[in-house]
Amino acid sequence: MSYYKVLGFEKEPFSTSPDPNYFYLSREHEQALTNTLIELRLRRGLTVILGDIGTGKTTLSRKLIQELKARHDVIFHIILDPTFEDEHIFLRSLARNFEISVDNSYGGALLDVRDALERFLFQKGVTENKAVVLIIDEAQKLSDRSLEVLRVLLNYETNEYKLLQLVLLGQAELNEKINHLPNFSDRISFKYMLNPFSLQETEEMINFRIRRAGYKSKMHLFLKDAIIEIHQATQGYPRRITMLCHKALKELVMRNKSVVNAGVIEDIIQNEMRDGWHRKDPLLLKNSY
């Protein structure tokens, strides 16, 4: 039997996979999602979501996709790793993923691929009145040439709206990269920075996920003192909260206990310090800051 079933769950509550059904919408995440959906509906072009590692950007992108799947007037694609050797490979990748036919003679000339993309955007955006959305996760990996490709695609527009809707999600260095390209940064319609959770948001996220996973007991599974320890140890980063809570639940099963208190969290942290894990991830340990 899985550990989570022993504790009264129907599913694993603290998986690190970006499942949108387990995505706790903090105030900031809700603002980012709502504003992004508005930008896409109005077809304003470029949205940029920034945040450190583990602040929930990838899961936010999955939640966005979940929302877009419910609409029949949207065509979308997501790029998870935007590392491309050159602009030609990038453009051909876009054409392939949007199922755009391109003449393959001589590998498909760069100009031919651009023309095919422009015809596609016009056909879908004007003739069929659909929004074409490109979501790029880990966007800080985009090269300057790839950003230039996107800038050119953002130039395709009618008198009323952009033909390509672009959502970039990336770490802080993406902001620095964009700022050095004023012709690109000037096109940003909405820009938002995701920050770590407050103590209250940490508590709300933990309770949200355990209830979503089927925990029905009226007893608090994570005591308040444990949540304080978790927030201090993780600095409020959602991914770290998830990982630490997962370890705490495994400890409950091994110790045959029914609630997570501060002692359980402290023991996990001390064991990781003893094993030398703090050298790999100092932000996980509350004594390192």
Contacts in CASP RR format, 6 or more apart in sequence:
PFRMAT RR
TARGET T0000
AUTHOR 0000-0000-0000
METHOD contacts of the structure
MODEL  1
MSYYKVLGFEKEPFSTSPDPNYFYLSREHEQALTNTLIELRLRRGLTVIL
GDIGTGKTTLSRKLIQELKARHDVIFHIILDPTFEDEHIFLRSLARNFEI
SVDNSYGGALLDVRDALERFLFQKGVTENKAVVLIIDEAQKLSDRSLEVL
RVLLNYETNEYKLLQLVLLGQAELNEKINHLPNFSDRISFKYMLNPFSLQ
ETEEMINFRIRRAGYKSKMHLFLKDAIIEIHQATQGYPRRITMLCHKALK
ELVMRNKSVVNAGVIEDIIQNEMRDGWHRKDPLLLKNSY
2 12 0 8 1.000
3 249 0 8 1.000
3 250 0 8 1.000
3 253 0 8 1.000
4 11 0 8 1.000
4 12 0 8 1.000
4 13 0 8 1.000
4 213 0 8 1.000
4 249 0 8 1.000
6 253 0 8 1.000
7 215 0 8 1.000
7 221 0 8 1.000
7 249 0 8 1.000
7 252 0 8 1.000
7 253 0 8 1.000
8 214 0 8 1.000
8 215 0 8 1.000
8 216 0 8 1.000
8 217 0 8 1.000
9 210 0 8 1.000
9 213 0 8 1.000
9 214 0 8 1.000
9 215 0 8 1.000
10 213 0 8 1.000
10 214 0 8 1.000
11 213 0 8 1.000
11 214 0 8 1.000
12 213 0 8 1.000
12 246 0 8 1.000
13 22 0 8 1.000
13 209 0 8 1.000
13 210 0 8 1.000
13 212 0 8 1.000
13 213 0 8 1.000
13 214 0 8 1.000
13 215 0 8 1.000
13 245 0 8 1.000
13 249 0 8 1.000
14 209 0 8 1.000
14 242 0 8 1.000
14 243 0 8 1.000
14 245 0 8 1.000
14 246 0 8 1.000
14 249 0 8 1.000
15 22 0 8 1.000
15 242 0 8 1.000
15 246 0 8 1.000
16 239 0 8 1.000
16 242 0 8 1.000
16 243 0 8 1.000
16 246 0 8 1.000
18 56 0 8 1.000
18 58 0 8 1.000
18 59 0 8 1.000
18 61 0 8 1.000
18 62 0 8 1.000
19 59 0 8 1.000
19 62 0 8 1.000
20 59 0 8 1.000
20 62 0 8 1.000
20 63 0 8 1.000
20 65 0 8 1.000
20 66 0 8 1.000
21 212 0 8 1.000
22 209 0 8 1.000
22 212 0 8 1.000
22 213 0 8 1.000
23 29 0 8 1.000
23 59 0 8 1.000
23 60 0 8 1.000
23 62 0 8 1.000
23 63 0 8 1.000
24 201 0 8 1.000
24 204 0 8 1.000
24 205 0 8 1.000
24 208 0 8 1.000
24 209 0 8 1.000
24 238 0 8 1.000
25 33 0 8 1.000
25 63 0 8 1.000
26 197 0 8 1.000
26 201 0 8 1.000
26 204 0 8 1.000
26 205 0 8 1.000
27 201 0 8 1.000
28 192 0 8 1.000
28 194 0 8 1.000
28 195 0 8 1.000
29 56 0 8 1.000
29 60 0 8 1.000
29 194 0 8 1.000
31 192 0 8 1.000
32 49 0 8 1.000
32 60 0 8 1.000
32 192 0 8 1.000
32 194 0 8 1.000
33 60 0 8 1.000
33 63 0 8 1.000
33 64 0 8 1.000
33 67 0 8 1.000
35 47 0 8 1.000
35 190 0 8 1.000
35 192 0 8 1.000
36 47 0 8 1.000
36 49 0 8 1.000
36 64 0 8 1.000
36 167 0 8 1.000
36 190 0 8 1.000
37 64 0 8 1.000
37 67 0 8 1.000
39 45 0 8 1.000
39 47 0 8 1.000
39 165 0 8 1.000
39 189 0 8 1.000
39 190 0 8 1.000
40 47 0 8 1.000
40 68 0 8 1.000
40 74 0 8 1.000
40 131 0 8 1.000
40 133 0 8 1.000
40 165 0 8 1.000
40 167 0 8 1.000
41 131 0 8 1.000
42 161 0 8 1.000
43 131 0 8 1.000
43 160 0 8 1.000
43 161 0 8 1.000
43 162 0 8 1.000
43 163 0 8 1.000
43 165 0 8 1.000
44 161 0 8 1.000
44 162 0 8 1.000
44 165 0 8 1.000
44 189 0 8 1.000
44 190 0 8 1.000
45 154 0 8 1.000
45 161 0 8 1.000
45 162 0 8 1.000
45 164 0 8 1.000
45 165 0 8 1.000
45 166 0 8 1.000
45 187 0 8 1.000
45 189 0 8 1.000
46 154 0 8 1.000
46 162 0 8 1.000
46 166 0 8 1.000
46 168 0 8 1.000
46 187 0 8 1.000
46 188 0 8 1.000
46 189 0 8 1.000
46 190 0 8 1.000
47 165 0 8 1.000
47 166 0 8 1.000
47 167 0 8 1.000
47 168 0 8 1.000
47 188 0 8 1.000
47 189 0 8 1.000
47 190 0 8 1.000
47 191 0 8 1.000
48 139 0 8 1.000
48 167 0 8 1.000
48 168 0 8 1.000
48 169 0 8 1.000
48 170 0 8 1.000
48 174 0 8 1.000
48 175 0 8 1.000
48 178 0 8 1.000
48 188 0 8 1.000
48 190 0 8 1.000
48 191 0 8 1.000
48 192 0 8 1.000
49 57 0 8 1.000
49 60 0 8 1.000
49 167 0 8 1.000
49 168 0 8 1.000
49 169 0 8 1.000
49 170 0 8 1.000
49 191 0 8 1.000
49 192 0 8 1.000
49 194 0 8 1.000
50 169 0 8 1.000
50 170 0 8 1.000
50 171 0 8 1.000
50 172 0 8 1.000
50 174 0 8 1.000
50 175 0 8 1.000
50 191 0 8 1.000
50 192 0 8 1.000
50 193 0 8 1.000
50 194 0 8 1.000
51 57 0 8 1.000
51 170 0 8 1.000
51 171 0 8 1.000
51 172 0 8 1.000
51 193 0 8 1.000
51 194 0 8 1.000
51 195 0 8 1.000
52 171 0 8 1.000
52 172 0 8 1.000
52 194 0 8 1.000
52 196 0 8 1.000
52 237 0 8 1.000
53 171 0 8 1.000
53 237 0 8 1.000
53 239 0 8 1.000
54 237 0 8 1.000
54 238 0 8 1.000
54 239 0 8 1.000
54 240 0 8 1.000
55 194 0 8 1.000
55 195 0 8 1.000
55 196 0 8 1.000
55 237 0 8 1.000
55 238 0 8 1.000
55 239 0 8 1.000
56 194 0 8 1.000
56 238 0 8 1.000
56 239 0 8 1.000
57 137 0 8 1.000
57 169 0 8 1.000
57 170 0 8 1.000
57 194 0 8 1.000
58 137 0 8 1.000
58 169 0 8 1.000
59 238 0 8 1.000
60 169 0 8 1.000
60 194 0 8 1.000
61 78 0 8 1.000
61 135 0 8 1.000
61 137 0 8 1.000
61 167 0 8 1.000
61 169 0 8 1.000
64 135 0 8 1.000
64 167 0 8 1.000
65 76 0 8 1.000
65 78 0 8 1.000
65 135 0 8 1.000
68 74 0 8 1.000
68 76 0 8 1.000
68 133 0 8 1.000
73 129 0 8 1.000
73 130 0 8 1.000
73 131 0 8 1.000
74 130 0 8 1.000
74 131 0 8 1.000
74 132 0 8 1.000
74 133 0 8 1.000
75 98 0 8 1.000
75 124 0 8 1.000
75 130 0 8 1.000
75 131 0 8 1.000
75 132 0 8 1.000
75 133 0 8 1.000
76 132 0 8 1.000
76 133 0 8 1.000
76 134 0 8 1.000
76 135 0 8 1.000
77 94 0 8 1.000
77 97 0 8 1.000
77 98 0 8 1.000
77 133 0 8 1.000
77 134 0 8 1.000
77 135 0 8 1.000
78 134 0 8 1.000
78 135 0 8 1.000
78 136 0 8 1.000
78 137 0 8 1.000
79 93 0 8 1.000
79 97 0 8 1.000
79 134 0 8 1.000
79 135 0 8 1.000
79 136 0 8 1.000
79 137 0 8 1.000
80 137 0 8 1.000
80 138 0 8 1.000
81 137 0 8 1.000
81 138 0 8 1.000
81 141 0 8 1.000
82 90 0 8 1.000
82 136 0 8 1.000
82 137 0 8 1.000
82 138 0 8 1.000
82 139 0 8 1.000
82 141 0 8 1.000
82 142 0 8 1.000
82 146 0 8 1.000
83 141 0 8 1.000
83 143 0 8 1.000
84 90 0 8 1.000
84 93 0 8 1.000
84 143 0 8 1.000
84 146 0 8 1.000
86 145 0 8 1.000
87 110 0 8 1.000
87 145 0 8 1.000
87 146 0 8 1.000
87 148 0 8 1.000
87 149 0 8 1.000
88 110 0 8 1.000
88 113 0 8 1.000
90 145 0 8 1.000
90 146 0 8 1.000
90 149 0 8 1.000
91 110 0 8 1.000
91 113 0 8 1.000
91 114 0 8 1.000
91 117 0 8 1.000
91 149 0 8 1.000
92 102 0 8 1.000
92 108 0 8 1.000
92 113 0 8 1.000
94 100 0 8 1.000
94 117 0 8 1.000
94 134 0 8 1.000
95 102 0 8 1.000
95 113 0 8 1.000
95 116 0 8 1.000
95 117 0 8 1.000
95 120 0 8 1.000
98 117 0 8 1.000
98 120 0 8 1.000
98 132 0 8 1.000
100 116 0 8 1.000
100 117 0 8 1.000
100 120 0 8 1.000
101 116 0 8 1.000
102 108 0 8 1.000
102 112 0 8 1.000
102 113 0 8 1.000
102 116 0 8 1.000
103 109 0 8 1.000
103 112 0 8 1.000
114 152 0 8 1.000
117 153 0 8 1.000
118 156 0 8 1.000
120 132 0 8 1.000
121 132 0 8 1.000
121 153 0 8 1.000
121 156 0 8 1.000
121 163 0 8 1.000
121 164 0 8 1.000
122 156 0 8 1.000
122 163 0 8 1.000
124 130 0 8 1.000
124 132 0 8 1.000
124 163 0 8 1.000
125 131 0 8 1.000
125 132 0 8 1.000
125 163 0 8 1.000
126 158 0 8 1.000
126 163 0 8 1.000
131 165 0 8 1.000
132 163 0 8 1.000
132 164 0 8 1.000
132 165 0 8 1.000
133 165 0 8 1.000
133 166 0 8 1.000
133 167 0 8 1.000
134 164 0 8 1.000
134 165 0 8 1.000
134 166 0 8 1.000
134 167 0 8 1.000
135 167 0 8 1.000
135 169 0 8 1.000
136 142 0 8 1.000
136 166 0 8 1.000
136 167 0 8 1.000
136 168 0 8 1.000
136 169 0 8 1.000
137 169 0 8 1.000
137 170 0 8 1.000
138 169 0 8 1.000
138 170 0 8 1.000
138 171 0 8 1.000
139 168 0 8 1.000
139 169 0 8 1.000
139 170 0 8 1.000
139 174 0 8 1.000
140 170 0 8 1.000
140 171 0 8 1.000
140 172 0 8 1.000
140 173 0 8 1.000
140 174 0 8 1.000
140 177 0 8 1.000
142 150 0 8 1.000
142 168 0 8 1.000
142 174 0 8 1.000
142 177 0 8 1.000
144 177 0 8 1.000
144 181 0 8 1.000
147 177 0 8 1.000
147 178 0 8 1.000
147 181 0 8 1.000
147 184 0 8 1.000
148 181 0 8 1.000
148 184 0 8 1.000
150 166 0 8 1.000
150 184 0 8 1.000
151 181 0 8 1.000
151 183 0 8 1.000
151 184 0 8 1.000
151 187 0 8 1.000
153 164 0 8 1.000
153 166 0 8 1.000
154 162 0 8 1.000
154 164 0 8 1.000
154 166 0 8 1.000
154 187 0 8 1.000
156 162 0 8 1.000
156 163 0 8 1.000
156 164 0 8 1.000
157 163 0 8 1.000
168 174 0 8 1.000
178 184 0 8 1.000
178 185 0 8 1.000
178 188 0 8 1.000
179 185 0 8 1.000
196 235 0 8 1.000
196 236 0 8 1.000
196 237 0 8 1.000
196 238 0 8 1.000
197 205 0 8 1.000
197 231 0 8 1.000
197 236 0 8 1.000
197 237 0 8 1.000
197 238 0 8 1.000
197 241 0 8 1.000
198 236 0 8 1.000
199 227 0 8 1.000
199 228 0 8 1.000
199 231 0 8 1.000
201 236 0 8 1.000
202 227 0 8 1.000
202 230 0 8 1.000
202 231 0 8 1.000
202 234 0 8 1.000
202 236 0 8 1.000
202 241 0 8 1.000
203 222 0 8 1.000
203 224 0 8 1.000
203 227 0 8 1.000
205 238 0 8 1.000
205 241 0 8 1.000
206 222 0 8 1.000
206 227 0 8 1.000
206 230 0 8 1.000
206 241 0 8 1.000
206 245 0 8 1.000
207 222 0 8 1.000
209 242 0 8 1.000
209 245 0 8 1.000
210 221 0 8 1.000
210 222 0 8 1.000
215 221 0 8 1.000
219 258 0 8 1.000
219 259 0 8 1.000
220 259 0 8 1.000
221 259 0 8 1.000
221 260 0 8 1.000
222 230 0 8 1.000
222 245 0 8 1.000
222 248 0 8 1.000
222 259 0 8 1.000
222 260 0 8 1.000
223 259 0 8 1.000
223 260 0 8 1.000
223 261 0 8 1.000
223 262 0 8 1.000
225 261 0 8 1.000
225 262 0 8 1.000
226 248 0 8 1.000
226 260 0 8 1.000
226 261 0 8 1.000
226 262 0 8 1.000
226 263 0 8 1.000
226 264 0 8 1.000
226 265 0 8 1.000
228 262 0 8 1.000
229 262 0 8 1.000
229 263 0 8 1.000
229 265 0 8 1.000
229 266 0 8 1.000
229 269 0 8 1.000
229 286 0 8 1.000
230 241 0 8 1.000
230 244 0 8 1.000
230 245 0 8 1.000
230 248 0 8 1.000
230 265 0 8 1.000
231 241 0 8 1.000
232 286 0 8 1.000
233 240 0 8 1.000
233 244 0 8 1.000
233 265 0 8 1.000
233 269 0 8 1.000
233 284 0 8 1.000
233 285 0 8 1.000
233 286 0 8 1.000
234 240 0 8 1.000
234 241 0 8 1.000
234 244 0 8 1.000
234 283 0 8 1.000
234 284 0 8 1.000
235 283 0 8 1.000
235 289 0 8 1.000
237 283 0 8 1.000
240 283 0 8 1.000
240 284 0 8 1.000
244 265 0 8 1.000
244 268 0 8 1.000
244 284 0 8 1.000
245 260 0 8 1.000
247 268 0 8 1.000
248 260 0 8 1.000
248 264 0 8 1.000
248 265 0 8 1.000
248 268 0 8 1.000
249 260 0 8 1.000
251 257 0 8 1.000
251 260 0 8 1.000
251 264 0 8 1.000
251 267 0 8 1.000
251 268 0 8 1.000
252 258 0 8 1.000
252 259 0 8 1.000
252 260 0 8 1.000
252 264 0 8 1.000
255 264 0 8 1.000
257 264 0 8 1.000
269 284 0 8 1.000
269 285 0 8 1.000
269 286 0 8 1.000
269 287 0 8 1.000
272 278 0 8 1.000
272 284 0 8 1.000
272 285 0 8 1.000
273 285 0 8 1.000
273 287 0 8 1.000
277 284 0 8 1.000
277 285 0 8 1.000
278 284 0 8 1.000
278 285 0 8 1.000
278 288 0 8 1.000
282 288 0 8 1.000
282 289 0 8 1.000
283 289 0 8 1.000
END
